[in-house]
Amino acid sequence: MKFDLQEAIEMLERTPITLDHFLTGLSKGWLQCDEGDGSWNAVQVVEHLIEGEKHNWIPRLKMIFQDGENKVFPEFNRYSHLEEGASTSLEEKLMEFRTLRSENIREVQEILLDPNHSLDATGLHPAFGVVTARELISTWVVHDLTHLSQIVRVFSERYRDDVGPWEAYLGVLNKRS
């Protein structure tokens, strides 16, 4: 295993900063492009990340330590951000994400200061069954990286037809996931 809590936190701390620098000031063309029906644009990805900060990572981590395998995690609606019709600006969304993430990192550190809380503690996921705190935090990190990659892929796709023959050398245009 390669998991290291401090390294995980290093990455989790960088996602809001990365998104802020990458997205702030971009034109609507960049911010609203997507890969077609059922895909998300960059703003929707930020909204999804906010929902995860509110309803997924910390609530589930707390359940692991409070309930163990006695209570199944509530379902996380990965699409709830699409139902709400958010009216705030991208800058406000990025600030909300930055604030929530900072609070959540602080909470993770506080939770894991308790000597009774082990990263090997288990909880019960509705689809996967038994999962550990370590797996949950690892997934949180990789989830961030997945969505950063998604934004880069969507942005790259926007210029697919404009790169001409160089498409053959641009791996991001030749990978789908």
Beta strands, then each sheet from edge to edge (+ up, - down):
strand 1: 122-125
strand 2: 129-132
sheet 1: 1+ 2-
end
